[in-house]
Amino acid sequence: MVFAPGEKPGLEQDEVKLQIASKQIVQTAILRAVQQVSQESQQKEKRTNTGTSLQLERGKLTKKHEKK
């Protein structure tokens, strides 16, 4: 293999390795962000459902007391 003046052997390979590592870092960051948003959405939904259930139960109790 012939290198141009100033060109270092293996430089291309190092650049490719850096690009691959960079892509992996970005993909991992995106995956973690998506997972975090998904978990937060699920937690919010659970809190909403729990709150709704409590409100329904309170309504039933109130109606039972009103009937007496």
C-alpha angles and dihedrals in degrees: 000000000000120000126204117239110283093016114121123214113248094022091116091050091051091050091050090049090050092049092050092047091048092051091050091050091050093046091050092049092050092047092051092048092051091048091049093050090047092051092047091050092050092048091049090049091050091051090049092049091047091050091049091049091051091050091050091049091049089051092052091050092049092049092049091053092047092054092059 
